[in-house]
Amino acid sequence: MDNGIRRITIAVGGLTLDAELKINKTADAIYADLAVEASLNTLGEEFYFKIPVVKDQRETATTQVKVGDLA
């Protein structure tokens, strides 16, 4: 972790992506629960999956996301 950002790796099939988690309660819970395995779902051009430790998204909820954002 450096500059308040936690670096993670996401592997989907044969693709590996580097990502960053900001520092907040939701990211802390996700980071503490890694490695996560989940079934991937799609909605239009979005990919999503459920992470069991995420219970309350109000802290970080937004509809403003850009291509490449983790939300």
C-alpha atoms as one frame of an Amber mdcrd trajectory, in Angstrom:
protein
   0.000   0.000   0.000   1.309   3.456  -0.900  -0.267   6.921  -1.067  -3.534
   5.626   0.416  -4.137   3.105  -2.379  -4.093  -0.687  -2.163  -3.030  -2.481
  -5.316  -4.788  -5.746  -6.222  -4.849  -8.152  -9.159  -8.051  -9.419 -10.764
  -7.863 -12.634 -12.805 -10.715 -13.501 -15.178 -10.125 -16.550 -17.340  -6.743
 -15.996 -18.961  -6.845 -12.203 -18.398  -5.074 -10.530 -15.486  -5.857  -6.918
 -14.548  -4.138  -4.652 -12.050  -6.462  -2.477  -9.988  -6.429  -0.096  -7.048
  -8.733   0.091  -4.036  -9.197   3.413  -2.287  -9.057   3.504   1.485 -12.552
   3.254   2.992 -14.537   0.731   5.045 -15.820  -1.167   1.999 -12.356  -1.457
   0.441 -10.901  -2.481   3.812 -13.428  -5.345   4.080 -12.743  -6.510   0.520
  -8.955  -6.311   0.958  -9.110  -8.258   4.230 -11.155 -11.023   2.530  -8.859
 -11.557  -0.499  -8.566 -13.848  -2.421 -12.172 -13.782  -3.615 -13.567 -16.281
  -6.093 -16.948 -15.545  -7.658 -19.111 -16.249 -10.678 -18.969 -13.368 -13.151
 -22.217 -11.823 -14.401 -22.720  -9.295 -17.169 -25.172  -6.447 -17.679 -24.677
  -4.664 -20.986 -20.996  -3.737 -21.032 -20.616  -4.129 -17.249 -19.202  -7.133
 -15.427 -20.196  -7.764 -11.847 -20.077 -10.290  -9.036 -21.095 -10.414  -5.402
 -18.500 -10.144  -2.653 -19.995 -11.577   0.562 -18.176  -9.184   2.943 -19.746
  -6.104   1.313 -22.880  -5.449   3.365 -23.514  -1.700   3.201 -22.587   0.267
   0.103 -23.917   3.648   1.285 -20.414   4.874   2.145 -19.267   4.640  -1.473
 -22.509   4.449  -3.479 -22.499   6.405  -6.734 -23.920   6.303 -10.229 -20.908
   8.218 -11.571 -18.497   5.612 -12.914 -16.032   5.707 -15.793 -14.763   2.943
 -18.044 -12.271   0.950 -15.987 -13.686   1.920 -12.584 -14.238  -0.721  -9.914
 -17.515  -0.020  -8.215
